[in-house]
Amino acid sequence: MSVAITFVVLGVIFFVFGDPGSLRRIHEVPALYLTGGLYGAAFVAVSLVTVRTLGAGTLIAVLITGELIVGALLDQFGALGLNQIPLSPTRLIGIAALLFGTVMISLDKL
C-alpha cells in the first residue's frame, strides 16, 4: 500500500511539475538506476518481517546505520556519478559511532 501511494503521489507531481515527454528517453537510463524500485520493495519487505524480532528501535538503528555507511562508500568511490568524497578519519569515527550506537540500542534484544 505504501509503495502504491508513493507511486501515485510522485506520478501526480511528475505530471504537474515535470516533463512527461521525457518518459520517451527512459531507455537511456542505465539499468542499474532502474533497480532502485526493486531494492526499495525488498527494503520494505525485510523491515516488515524483522521489526517483530528486532523491535522498532533496533530496526531503525540498523537501517539508518546501513544507509549512512553505504552512502559514505558511494561517496568514497564516486559511484553513480557522485563527486568523490574520501573516507576521512572524521567520517570513519562517525561510522564507528553509528555502529556503537546500533549495538547499544540492540543490547536488550541479545
Protein Blocks (a to p, Z undefined) as FASTA:
>chain_A
ZZmmmmmmmmmmmmmmmcfklmmmmmmpcfklmmmmmmmmmmmmmmmmmmmmnommlmmm
mmmmmmmmmmmmmmmnopghiacddddfklmmmmmmmmmmmmmmmmmmZZ
